[in-house]
Amino acid sequence: MFRYGTHAFRHTHAVLLLESGATIKFVSKRLGHKTIKTTAVTYLDITEKIKEDELKKFASYTKRKSESAQNRHDSGLTA
């Protein structure tokens, strides 16, 4: 019936969990793996969504750091 068997559903489920922000530890336990490494090697593909989410996190982090540095600088000028 299914060309790829049930493993395709398992893989999709794991990747969707990871894309939604679930931790690798949670996904590993949910799948019954003994180690997180097994889960990471098998399921932690860099999907387009994961890549975009991680880059957004980085951009947000660097923006906050830049704004924080600017605020410190501005505070020093008015003191």
N, C-alpha and C positions, 0 to 999 in steps of 0.2 A: 504494500500500500504506500508506505513512505519511502522515497528513494534514499533519503539520508538517515532514516531511523530516528529514534528519539534523542540521539545525541545532539542533533541540530537544535532541537527545542531547548535542551539543557544549555548549550553554548549561547543561544540567543538570550535566554533568561539571565545567565550570568553577566553577559555584556550589557544588557539593559539595566541590570542592577547597578553595575559599575558606572554606567553613563548617568544614572539618576543621582549618583553621589554616595551610594552605599560604600562602606569601607571594604577593603580587600579582606580584612579579617572577618567581617560579617558574611561576605559571599563565600569565603572559604569554609566557614562553619556550616552555612546553609547547604553547601554542596557535599559536605561530609569529608572534606580533605583533611589529611593529617597535618599538613603544613601549608602555610600561606604561599610558599614558593611554588607548590604544585598549581595552585589557583592562578598565581601571577603568570607563570610560564604558559599555561593553557588558555587562559581567558582574558588576560589584560592586554588585549590588542589596543593599539592606539587608534581609536576610531576618530572620525572627523569631529564628532561631538565632544569627546574627551579632550582632544587637542584644543578645540575652541574654548572649552570651559577652563582649561588650565592656563591658556594664554590670557584669558580675561582676568583670572585670579592674579596672574603676574602683573598685568597692566594696572589693576586696581591697587595692588601692593606698592608698586613703584610710584604711582600717583600719590598715594597717601604719604609715602616717605618723602617725596618731593615737596608736597604741601607742608608737611611737618617741618622740614628743613627751612622752607621759606618763612613759616611762622616764627621759628626760632630766630632767624635772621632779622625779620621785621621787629620782633620784640627787643632785640639788642639795639636797634637803631633808635627806638623811642625811649629807651631807659636812660 
